[in-house]
Amino acid sequence: MSVEKVLMGAGTALFAVMAVLMKVGTTSLGLFVTYGVLAMAGAGAAAAGKKMRDQSRSR
């Protein structure tokens, strides 16, 4: 399995975890920060995977 697919899959998984946590819902500041961290990590991993995929296609 290629690195870009792993990164994009990890990004999708982090978004799924964040969505489940938000569905449970809480007003705790700690979990609010956790949501933000998960969102940023998911977006970063997915973006890195997409960038690597695009670079490998353009070669």
PDB file of N, CA, C and O in Angstrom:
ATOM      1  N   MET A   1       0.854  -1.187   0.000  1.00  0.00           N
ATOM      2  CA  MET A   1       0.000   0.000   0.000  1.00  0.00           C
ATOM      3  C   MET A   1       0.893   1.241   0.000  1.00  0.00           C
ATOM      4  O   MET A   1       1.890   1.297   0.720  1.00  0.00           O
ATOM      5  N   SER A   2       0.534   2.216  -0.798  1.00  0.00           N
ATOM      6  CA  SER A   2       1.358   3.410  -0.931  1.00  0.00           C
ATOM      7  C   SER A   2       1.172   4.359   0.254  1.00  0.00           C
ATOM      8  O   SER A   2       0.147   4.345   0.936  1.00  0.00           O
ATOM      9  N   VAL A   3       2.183   5.168   0.468  1.00  0.00           N
ATOM     10  CA  VAL A   3       2.176   6.109   1.588  1.00  0.00           C
ATOM     11  C   VAL A   3       1.028   7.099   1.458  1.00  0.00           C
ATOM     12  O   VAL A   3       0.376   7.433   2.447  1.00  0.00           O
ATOM     13  N   GLU A   4       0.778   7.571   0.233  1.00  0.00           N
ATOM     14  CA  GLU A   4      -0.295   8.559   0.062  1.00  0.00           C
ATOM     15  C   GLU A   4      -1.663   7.972   0.412  1.00  0.00           C
ATOM     16  O   GLU A   4      -2.507   8.669   0.976  1.00  0.00           O
ATOM     17  N   LYS A   5      -1.887   6.708   0.086  1.00  0.00           N
ATOM     18  CA  LYS A   5      -3.166   6.078   0.442  1.00  0.00           C
ATOM     19  C   LYS A   5      -3.285   5.916   1.950  1.00  0.00           C
ATOM     20  O   LYS A   5      -4.370   6.080   2.509  1.00  0.00           O
ATOM     21  N   VAL A   6      -2.181   5.597   2.611  1.00  0.00           N
ATOM     22  CA  VAL A   6      -2.186   5.467   4.068  1.00  0.00           C
ATOM     23  C   VAL A   6      -2.505   6.809   4.715  1.00  0.00           C
ATOM     24  O   VAL A   6      -3.311   6.877   5.643  1.00  0.00           O
ATOM     25  N   LEU A   7      -1.872   7.881   4.226  1.00  0.00           N
ATOM     26  CA  LEU A   7      -2.120   9.209   4.795  1.00  0.00           C
ATOM     27  C   LEU A   7      -3.565   9.649   4.575  1.00  0.00           C
ATOM     28  O   LEU A   7      -4.200  10.188   5.481  1.00  0.00           O
ATOM     29  N   MET A   8      -4.077   9.418   3.373  1.00  0.00           N
ATOM     30  CA  MET A   8      -5.460   9.815   3.104  1.00  0.00           C
ATOM     31  C   MET A   8      -6.431   8.981   3.941  1.00  0.00           C
ATOM     32  O   MET A   8      -7.440   9.499   4.420  1.00  0.00           O
ATOM     33  N   GLY A   9      -6.133   7.701   4.117  1.00  0.00           N
ATOM     34  CA  GLY A   9      -6.967   6.852   4.963  1.00  0.00           C
ATOM     35  C   GLY A   9      -6.920   7.286   6.418  1.00  0.00           C
ATOM     36  O   GLY A   9      -7.940   7.279   7.107  1.00  0.00           O
ATOM     37  N   ALA A  10      -5.731   7.665   6.886  1.00  0.00           N
ATOM     38  CA  ALA A  10      -5.597   8.143   8.263  1.00  0.00           C
ATOM     39  C   ALA A  10      -6.373   9.436   8.459  1.00  0.00           C
ATOM     40  O   ALA A  10      -7.014   9.629   9.493  1.00  0.00           O
ATOM     41  N   GLY A  11      -6.319  10.316   7.477  1.00  0.00           N
ATOM     42  CA  GLY A  11      -7.084  11.560   7.566  1.00  0.00           C
ATOM     43  C   GLY A  11      -8.572  11.295   7.642  1.00  0.00           C
ATOM     44  O   GLY A  11      -9.277  11.913   8.440  1.00  0.00           O
ATOM     45  N   THR A  12      -9.052  10.383   6.820  1.00  0.00           N
ATOM     46  CA  THR A  12     -10.471  10.025   6.838  1.00  0.00           C
ATOM     47  C   THR A  12     -10.851   9.402   8.173  1.00  0.00           C
ATOM     48  O   THR A  12     -11.915   9.702   8.715  1.00  0.00           O
ATOM     49  N   ALA A  13      -9.997   8.539   8.706  1.00  0.00           N
ATOM     50  CA  ALA A  13     -10.278   7.896   9.994  1.00  0.00           C
ATOM     51  C   ALA A  13     -10.335   8.922  11.119  1.00  0.00           C
ATOM     52  O   ALA A  13     -11.193   8.829  11.996  1.00  0.00           O
ATOM     53  N   LEU A  14      -9.431   9.897  11.104  1.00  0.00           N
ATOM     54  CA  LEU A  14      -9.451  10.927  12.145  1.00  0.00           C
ATOM     55  C   LEU A  14     -10.718  11.763  12.069  1.00  0.00           C
ATOM     56  O   LEU A  14     -11.281  12.128  13.102  1.00  0.00           O
ATOM     57  N   PHE A  15     -11.176  12.073  10.855  1.00  0.00           N
ATOM     58  CA  PHE A  15     -12.434  12.801  10.720  1.00  0.00           C
ATOM     59  C   PHE A  15     -13.602  11.970  11.233  1.00  0.00           C
ATOM     60  O   PHE A  15     -14.523  12.510  11.846  1.00  0.00           O
ATOM     61  N   ALA A  16     -13.573  10.662  10.988  1.00  0.00           N
ATOM     62  CA  ALA A  16     -14.649   9.791  11.467  1.00  0.00           C
ATOM     63  C   ALA A  16     -14.675   9.755  12.990  1.00  0.00           C
ATOM     64  O   ALA A  16     -15.746   9.816  13.594  1.00  0.00           O
ATOM     65  N   VAL A  17     -13.506   9.656  13.614  1.00  0.00           N
ATOM     66  CA  VAL A  17     -13.436   9.670  15.079  1.00  0.00           C
ATOM     67  C   VAL A  17     -13.964  10.994  15.613  1.00  0.00           C
ATOM     68  O   VAL A  17     -14.717  11.020  16.586  1.00  0.00           O
ATOM     69  N   MET A  18     -13.568  12.095  14.974  1.00  0.00           N
ATOM     70  CA  MET A  18     -14.045  13.403  15.406  1.00  0.00           C
ATOM     71  C   MET A  18     -15.560  13.491  15.286  1.00  0.00           C
ATOM     72  O   MET A  18     -16.218  14.033  16.174  1.00  0.00           O
ATOM     73  N   ALA A  19     -16.123  12.965  14.201  1.00  0.00           N
ATOM     74  CA  ALA A  19     -17.573  13.009  14.007  1.00  0.00           C
ATOM     75  C   ALA A  19     -18.298  12.208  15.080  1.00  0.00           C
ATOM     76  O   ALA A  19     -19.339  12.638  15.575  1.00  0.00           O
ATOM     77  N   VAL A  20     -17.761  11.055  15.440  1.00  0.00           N
ATOM     78  CA  VAL A  20     -18.378  10.249  16.502  1.00  0.00           C
ATOM     79  C   VAL A  20     -18.326  10.991  17.828  1.00  0.00           C
ATOM     80  O   VAL A  20     -19.312  11.016  18.564  1.00  0.00           O
ATOM     81  N   LEU A  21     -17.187  11.592  18.137  1.00  0.00           N
ATOM     82  CA  LEU A  21     -17.071  12.341  19.388  1.00  0.00           C
ATOM     83  C   LEU A  21     -18.030  13.524  19.417  1.00  0.00           C
ATOM     84  O   LEU A  21     -18.609  13.828  20.460  1.00  0.00           O
ATOM     85  N   MET A  22     -18.201  14.190  18.282  1.00  0.00           N
ATOM     86  CA  MET A  22     -19.126  15.323  18.239  1.00  0.00           C
ATOM     87  C   MET A  22     -20.566  14.852  18.366  1.00  0.00           C
ATOM     88  O   MET A  22     -21.396  15.550  18.949  1.00  0.00           O
ATOM     89  N   LYS A  23     -20.872  13.679  17.830  1.00  0.00           N
ATOM     90  CA  LYS A  23     -22.224  13.129  17.931  1.00  0.00           C
ATOM     91  C   LYS A  23     -22.564  12.831  19.389  1.00  0.00           C
ATOM     92  O   LYS A  23     -23.692  13.056  19.828  1.00  0.00           O
ATOM     93  N   VAL A  24     -21.582  12.323  20.136  1.00  0.00           N
ATOM     94  CA  VAL A  24     -21.779  12.070  21.562  1.00  0.00           C
ATOM     95  C   VAL A  24     -22.052  13.395  22.260  1.00  0.00           C
ATOM     96  O   VAL A  24     -22.915  13.486  23.134  1.00  0.00           O
ATOM     97  N   GLY A  25     -21.317  14.403  21.868  1.00  0.00           N
ATOM     98  CA  GLY A  25     -21.554  15.767  22.332  1.00  0.00           C
ATOM     99  C   GLY A  25     -21.105  16.012  23.759  1.00  0.00           C
ATOM    100  O   GLY A  25     -21.302  15.180  24.645  1.00  0.00           O
ATOM    101  N   THR A  26     -20.510  17.150  23.957  1.00  0.00           N
ATOM    102  CA  THR A  26     -20.107  17.578  25.286  1.00  0.00           C
ATOM    103  C   THR A  26     -19.748  19.056  25.225  1.00  0.00           C
ATOM    104  O   THR A  26     -19.467  19.603  24.158  1.00  0.00           O
ATOM    105  N   THR A  27     -19.764  19.680  26.378  1.00  0.00           N
ATOM    106  CA  THR A  27     -19.354  21.084  26.448  1.00  0.00           C
ATOM    107  C   THR A  27     -17.994  21.209  27.125  1.00  0.00           C
ATOM    108  O   THR A  27     -17.545  22.315  27.424  1.00  0.00           O
ATOM    109  N   SER A  28     -17.347  20.084  27.364  1.00  0.00           N
ATOM    110  CA  SER A  28     -16.042  20.075  28.017  1.00  0.00           C
ATOM    111  C   SER A  28     -15.006  20.769  27.140  1.00  0.00           C
ATOM    112  O   SER A  28     -14.916  20.500  25.942  1.00  0.00           O
ATOM    113  N   LEU A  29     -14.235  21.652  27.736  1.00  0.00           N
ATOM    114  CA  LEU A  29     -13.192  22.361  26.994  1.00  0.00           C
ATOM    115  C   LEU A  29     -12.132  21.389  26.480  1.00  0.00           C
ATOM    116  O   LEU A  29     -11.618  21.550  25.373  1.00  0.00           O
ATOM    117  N   GLY A  30     -11.811  20.387  27.285  1.00  0.00           N
ATOM    118  CA  GLY A  30     -10.812  19.406  26.869  1.00  0.00           C
ATOM    119  C   GLY A  30     -11.215  18.674  25.602  1.00  0.00           C
ATOM    120  O   GLY A  30     -10.393  18.486  24.705  1.00  0.00           O
ATOM    121  N   LEU A  31     -12.481  18.257  25.520  1.00  0.00           N
ATOM    122  CA  LEU A  31     -12.934  17.558  24.318  1.00  0.00           C
ATOM    123  C   LEU A  31     -13.061  18.513  23.142  1.00  0.00           C
ATOM    124  O   LEU A  31     -12.844  18.114  21.998  1.00  0.00           O
ATOM    125  N   PHE A  32     -13.410  19.770  23.404  1.00  0.00           N
ATOM    126  CA  PHE A  32     -13.466  20.756  22.324  1.00  0.00           C
ATOM    127  C   PHE A  32     -12.084  20.915  21.694  1.00  0.00           C
ATOM    128  O   PHE A  32     -11.960  20.983  20.471  1.00  0.00           O
ATOM    129  N   VAL A  33     -11.052  20.973  22.526  1.00  0.00           N
ATOM    130  CA  VAL A  33      -9.678  21.065  22.026  1.00  0.00           C
ATOM    131  C   VAL A  33      -9.315  19.790  21.267  1.00  0.00           C
ATOM    132  O   VAL A  33      -8.653  19.843  20.230  1.00  0.00           O
ATOM    133  N   THR A  34      -9.757  18.634  21.795  1.00  0.00           N
ATOM    134  CA  THR A  34      -9.493  17.362  21.123  1.00  0.00           C
ATOM    135  C   THR A  34     -10.114  17.343  19.734  1.00  0.00           C
ATOM    136  O   THR A  34      -9.490  16.871  18.784  1.00  0.00           O
ATOM    137  N   TYR A  35     -11.346  17.857  19.603  1.00  0.00           N
ATOM    138  CA  TYR A  35     -11.997  17.931  18.287  1.00  0.00           C
ATOM    139  C   TYR A  35     -11.135  18.736  17.323  1.00  0.00           C
ATOM    140  O   TYR A  35     -10.922  18.332  16.179  1.00  0.00           O
ATOM    141  N   GLY A  36     -10.645  19.868  17.791  1.00  0.00           N
ATOM    142  CA  GLY A  36      -9.811  20.724  16.949  1.00  0.00           C
ATOM    143  C   GLY A  36      -8.527  20.036  16.516  1.00  0.00           C
ATOM    144  O   GLY A  36      -8.124  20.128  15.357  1.00  0.00           O
ATOM    145  N   VAL A  37      -7.886  19.342  17.455  1.00  0.00           N
ATOM    146  CA  VAL A  37      -6.647  18.626  17.139  1.00  0.00           C
ATOM    147  C   VAL A  37      -6.922  17.516  16.131  1.00  0.00           C
ATOM    148  O   VAL A  37      -6.167  17.345  15.174  1.00  0.00           O
ATOM    149  N   LEU A  38      -8.008  16.756  16.344  1.00  0.00           N
ATOM    150  CA  LEU A  38      -8.352  15.688  15.406  1.00  0.00           C
ATOM    151  C   LEU A  38      -8.656  16.247  14.023  1.00  0.00           C
ATOM    152  O   LEU A  38      -8.249  15.674  13.012  1.00  0.00           O
ATOM    153  N   ALA A  39      -9.368  17.362  13.980  1.00  0.00           N
ATOM    154  CA  ALA A  39      -9.700  17.969  12.690  1.00  0.00           C
ATOM    155  C   ALA A  39      -8.443  18.420  11.958  1.00  0.00           C
ATOM    156  O   ALA A  39      -8.297  18.175  10.760  1.00  0.00           O
ATOM    157  N   MET A  40      -7.539  19.077  12.673  1.00  0.00           N
ATOM    158  CA  MET A  40      -6.313  19.557  12.041  1.00  0.00           C
ATOM    159  C   MET A  40      -5.416  18.393  11.610  1.00  0.00           C
ATOM    160  O   MET A  40      -4.831  18.430  10.528  1.00  0.00           O
ATOM    161  N   ALA A  41      -5.307  17.364  12.451  1.00  0.00           N
ATOM    162  CA  ALA A  41      -4.486  16.202  12.095  1.00  0.00           C
ATOM    163  C   ALA A  41      -5.083  15.475  10.895  1.00  0.00           C
ATOM    164  O   ALA A  41      -4.358  15.052   9.994  1.00  0.00           O
ATOM    165  N   GLY A  42      -6.399  15.333  10.887  1.00  0.00           N
ATOM    166  CA  GLY A  42      -7.064  14.673   9.764  1.00  0.00           C
ATOM    167  C   GLY A  42      -6.890  15.444   8.474  1.00  0.00           C
ATOM    168  O   GLY A  42      -6.597  14.866   7.427  1.00  0.00           O
ATOM    169  N   ALA A  43      -7.073  16.753   8.552  1.00  0.00           N
ATOM    170  CA  ALA A  43      -6.919  17.586   7.358  1.00  0.00           C
ATOM    171  C   ALA A  43      -5.474  17.565   6.869  1.00  0.00           C
ATOM    172  O   ALA A  43      -5.222  17.494   5.666  1.00  0.00           O
ATOM    173  N   GLY A  44      -4.535  17.626   7.795  1.00  0.00           N
ATOM    174  CA  GLY A  44      -3.124  17.605   7.416  1.00  0.00           C
ATOM    175  C   GLY A  44      -2.714  16.297   6.761  1.00  0.00           C
ATOM    176  O   GLY A  44      -2.012  16.292   5.750  1.00  0.00           O
ATOM    177  N   ALA A  45      -3.156  15.189   7.342  1.00  0.00           N
ATOM    178  CA  ALA A  45      -2.810  13.878   6.780  1.00  0.00           C
ATOM    179  C   ALA A  45      -3.443  13.689   5.408  1.00  0.00           C
ATOM    180  O   ALA A  45      -2.793  13.202   4.483  1.00  0.00           O
ATOM    181  N   ALA A  46      -4.706  14.072   5.275  1.00  0.00           N
ATOM    182  CA  ALA A  46      -5.381  13.926   3.984  1.00  0.00           C
ATOM    183  C   ALA A  46      -4.738  14.827   2.928  1.00  0.00           C
ATOM    184  O   ALA A  46      -4.553  14.413   1.783  1.00  0.00           O
ATOM    185  N   ALA A  47      -4.401  16.054   3.313  1.00  0.00           N
ATOM    186  CA  ALA A  47      -3.776  16.981   2.365  1.00  0.00           C
ATOM    187  C   ALA A  47      -2.394  16.479   1.945  1.00  0.00           C
ATOM    188  O   ALA A  47      -2.026  16.572   0.774  1.00  0.00           O
ATOM    189  N   ALA A  48      -1.634  15.949   2.896  1.00  0.00           N
ATOM    190  CA  ALA A  48      -0.308  15.422   2.567  1.00  0.00           C
ATOM    191  C   ALA A  48      -0.427  14.229   1.622  1.00  0.00           C
ATOM    192  O   ALA A  48       0.341  14.108   0.668  1.00  0.00           O
ATOM    193  N   GLY A  49      -1.384  13.359   1.887  1.00  0.00           N
ATOM    194  CA  GLY A  49      -1.592  12.212   1.008  1.00  0.00           C
ATOM    195  C   GLY A  49      -2.002  12.630  -0.385  1.00  0.00           C
ATOM    196  O   GLY A  49      -1.521  12.072  -1.371  1.00  0.00           O
ATOM    197  N   LYS A  50      -2.896  13.615  -0.478  1.00  0.00           N
ATOM    198  CA  LYS A  50      -3.348  14.097  -1.785  1.00  0.00           C
ATOM    199  C   LYS A  50      -2.192  14.755  -2.540  1.00  0.00           C
ATOM    200  O   LYS A  50      -2.036  14.557  -3.745  1.00  0.00           O
ATOM    201  N   LYS A  51      -1.389  15.535  -1.826  1.00  0.00           N
ATOM    202  CA  LYS A  51      -0.259  16.202  -2.476  1.00  0.00           C
ATOM    203  C   LYS A  51       0.738  15.173  -3.014  1.00  0.00           C
ATOM    204  O   LYS A  51       1.236  15.309  -4.131  1.00  0.00           O
ATOM    205  N   MET A  52       1.022  14.146  -2.215  1.00  0.00           N
ATOM    206  CA  MET A  52       1.944  13.105  -2.670  1.00  0.00           C
ATOM    207  C   MET A  52       1.376  12.365  -3.875  1.00  0.00           C
ATOM    208  O   MET A  52       2.110  12.040  -4.809  1.00  0.00           O
ATOM    209  N   ARG A  53       0.067  12.096  -3.858  1.00  0.00           N
ATOM    210  CA  ARG A  53      -0.559  11.397  -4.983  1.00  0.00           C
ATOM    211  C   ARG A  53      -0.474  12.247  -6.244  1.00  0.00           C
ATOM    212  O   ARG A  53      -0.147  11.744  -7.319  1.00  0.00           O
ATOM    213  N   ASP A  54      -0.771  13.544  -6.107  1.00  0.00           N
ATOM    214  CA  ASP A  54      -0.721  14.435  -7.266  1.00  0.00           C
ATOM    215  C   ASP A  54       0.697  14.546  -7.828  1.00  0.00           C
ATOM    216  O   ASP A  54       0.884  14.590  -9.044  1.00  0.00           O
ATOM    217  N   GLN A  55       1.693  14.591  -6.939  1.00  0.00           N
ATOM    218  CA  GLN A  55       3.081  14.677  -7.397  1.00  0.00           C
ATOM    219  C   GLN A  55       3.494  13.409  -8.131  1.00  0.00           C
ATOM    220  O   GLN A  55       4.202  13.471  -9.137  1.00  0.00           O
ATOM    221  N   SER A  56       3.051  12.258  -7.627  1.00  0.00           N
ATOM    222  CA  SER A  56       3.436  11.007  -8.284  1.00  0.00           C
ATOM    223  C   SER A  56       2.739  10.852  -9.634  1.00  0.00           C
ATOM    224  O   SER A  56       3.275  10.208 -10.536  1.00  0.00           O
ATOM    225  N   ARG A  57       1.562  11.431  -9.779  1.00  0.00           N
ATOM    226  CA  ARG A  57       0.848  11.367 -11.065  1.00  0.00           C
ATOM    227  C   ARG A  57       1.475  12.286 -12.106  1.00  0.00           C
ATOM    228  O   ARG A  57       1.431  11.993 -13.301  1.00  0.00           O
ATOM    229  N   SER A  58       2.061  13.399 -11.657  1.00  0.00           N
ATOM    230  CA  SER A  58       2.595  14.375 -12.606  1.00  0.00           C
ATOM    231  C   SER A  58       3.971  13.976 -13.134  1.00  0.00           C
ATOM    232  O   SER A  58       4.497  14.645 -14.023  1.00  0.00           O
ATOM    233  N   ARG A  59       4.552  12.930 -12.623  1.00  0.00           N
ATOM    234  CA  ARG A  59       5.887  12.496 -13.087  1.00  0.00           C
ATOM    235  C   ARG A  59       5.807  11.764 -14.386  1.00  0.00           C
ATOM    236  O   ARG A  59       6.831  11.332 -14.916  1.00  0.00           O
TER     237      ARG A  59
END
